[in-house]
Each structure stands twice: as structure tokens, then as C-alpha cells.
Amino acid sequence: MNTRALLLASLLVYPAVSAYTADSFRVRSLVPVSIQAHSETQTIEMGYNDALGIAFEDDAVFIRGVEIEIKPPQAILEYRNSLAWGLYSAPSPQPDPSVIDYKAVQLALNTLPSRLSFILQIPLKQNHGFKAGPYATVLQSIVDPAKGPVLFRLFPVMKGLPDNIETLRFVCRIKPLLTDEGGALLDITRPGEQQPISVRVDETLVQNTREMLILKPGSHHLSIVSEEYRDEVRVFTVESARVTELKIELKDTIPRILVTAPENARMKVNGQETEVRREPFPVDPGTYTFSFALGDWEISRQLTVEKGRDYAINLKLDLEISESPEISDSPEKKE
């Protein structure tokens, strides 16, 4: 192993010793890659001095890491420590297929192992759960997707490469590694002035209803309680790496009454003649006497109205007809 290869191997996957100073380098070509929570595995062919510009979409909150697998061509395997890989953050300019010269902060650097497959796992969260092993290398620093794209590149570190190195292709597979979580967004509409509400999900108080809730997949219980609005209870389902949107329109606590009665019925409320409305109408809490008249027939009922409740009053005349198995003659007609 020559001096340069020995130096690269000693770096392993630790951050560069240069305290994250920017490196300048040139690539032969760059392929942009977009990582989303529901991205399929993307397969890309790279050359020996090519790069990937890895950008993260908004749903990266459900991605715990990114896995890059490199499969070198058979012809390069006998040239041990001839190629290296590097991972960089804060590339300038932004990764673009039309740009070949970059300056970026080195996160990790190492020689490309002379084996059929090399796997690099890049954590995006502290509790990622990745474990390094004989076939997987785990970056020791955490990449924050909110800080922009990262750049992964291959490049030669020694002479004596195969004559056909320009045409050799490295198969790269890149995919997101997801968390076992989903999200819920609450869209709560309140009538009139904004009055205080208490929102709980699975008995846990929600401090900020405008922020997305991170939850385990499955069924969850939502309850909204307020003195000024009617209570709301919902059961909703969260799917892994997906966002469930809940729209809730709160209602005020003014009681409403819906009356259903025949066309010619007359109605009195607490002794006052009142029009029979066909739409629900609001009333104040309290005790009411409802009287109805159809011709000479009258009926009255008392109703206690409570805050936050609705009531239905249904007046109807019913004629019941049924089949009788046997109707006996009256006693006068019996012999």
C-alpha cells in the first residue's frame, strides 16, 4: 500500500482533520439525486471521477438515513486502494450537471474497498439505529437535511489504473431508510373570536396545534374540549412515513332545535304562538313548554335545553294497521 493510500485508509469515516474546512475539487460529471420518503431505490451508473448531488425533499422528517451502495466493475477489483470515495456538505455552487468545479466541506474520506459491494449509510437523525459491520460503513456524523444537499464522489488516488478506466462503470444504488413514524396535521377552524381550546392526542396535551405531530403508525384518538365550543372526538389512522391531515370545524355551544310537524299544525312556545320553522333555530338554555294543535287535538311537552346540545321535536299522527290471525265475534252475536 503506497503512502497516499495509507493516509486515506487511516481517515476511515471520521470527519476530516481540517476542522471542516472546505475542499476544492473537480468532477468529470455530476448526477442530481432527489431523496424523498417514498422514493424507490434509484440505480445510477457512475464513472471513476463522477459525483452524486443528493438533495432532500420536505418529507425528510421521516427519513432516518440514506444508503449508498457501490458495485465496482470486475476489472477494477485487482487495483487495490486505487480509488477513494468522499462525502461532502455545503457544496458551492449547488450541485448541477452543468458544473464540474466545486468547493465543499469534507465529512468523510476513505479508499474504496476491493470487494463486490460497498455500502455507506448516512444518518440524518441522532437515534438512527445503524450499526457498522463488515459490509456496511456508517458515517459517524449526522447530516442535517435542512442545511441543503450533500455531495458523494469517486476519484482516483493512485496511478496505474486500467487502460479502459474511462469506460468502466460503477453501479450505484441509493435509497432512503425510513423511520417507523408518520405525521398528523391539525387544521382546526373556530367560529367567531378565537377562544381557548384543549387538544389531546392519545391523552397527551398538544402544545402547538400548528406543528405536525409525529406519531407511530396505527389508530389514534383526538379530543378537543372547550368551554366555548362543542367537544370533538375523532379516531384517525397514521401510516408510516405519510402525513394524515385532519380538518375540524368547531361549533359554538348555542343550543338548536329542529321541529318537524304537519303543514297545518300550530305551535306555541311558553304560551306564545310561534311559527313552525323548517330549519333548526337557536335558543337560550332553559326550560320550555312546547304546545301543538291540530284541529281540536292538542298536546304539550316540556323540554329542558342545555348548553352545547341540539334537540329534535317530531310531531306526527300515526295510524297503525296490522294483520290479525283471528278476530272473534262479539259476545252478543254468539249463540
HELIX and SHEET records of a PDB file:
HELIX    1   1 THR A    3  LEU A   11  1                                   9    
HELIX    2   2 ASP A   58  PHE A   62  5                                   5    
HELIX    3   3 GLN A   74  ILE A   76  5                                   3    
HELIX    4   4 PRO A  145  LYS A  147  5                                   3    
HELIX    5   5 PRO A  331  LYS A  333  5                                   3    
SHEET    1   A 6 ALA A  22  ARG A  26  0                                        
SHEET    2   A 6 ASP A 101  THR A 111 -1                                        
SHEET    3   A 6 LEU A  83  SER A  92 -1                                        
SHEET    4   A 6 VAL A 150  PRO A 156 -1                                        
SHEET    5   A 6 ASP A  50  PHE A  56 -1                                        
SHEET    6   A 6 SER A  29  ILE A  35  1                                        
SHEET    1   B 5 GLN A  42  MET A  46  0                                        
SHEET    2   B 5 PHE A 170  LEU A 178 -1                                        
SHEET    3   B 5 ILE A  63  LYS A  71 -1                                        
SHEET    4   B 5 PHE A 118  PRO A 123 -1                                        
SHEET    5   B 5 THR A 137  VAL A 138  1                                        
SHEET    1   C 3 LEU A 213  LEU A 215  0                                        
SHEET    2   C 3 GLY A 182  THR A 189 -1                                        
SHEET    3   C 3 VAL A 243  GLU A 249  1                                        
SHEET    1   D 4 THR A 204  LEU A 205  0                                        
SHEET    2   D 4 SER A 198  VAL A 201 -1                                        
SHEET    3   D 4 GLY A 218  VAL A 225 -1                                        
SHEET    4   D 4 GLU A 232  VAL A 238 -1                                        
SHEET    1   E 3 PHE A 281  PRO A 282  0                                        
SHEET    2   E 3 ARG A 256  THR A 260 -1                                        
SHEET    3   E 3 ASP A 310  ASN A 314  1                                        
SHEET    1   F 4 GLN A 272  THR A 274  0                                        
SHEET    2   F 4 ARG A 266  VAL A 269 -1                                        
SHEET    3   F 4 GLY A 286  LEU A 294 -1                                        
SHEET    4   F 4 TRP A 297  VAL A 305 -1                                        
END                                                                             
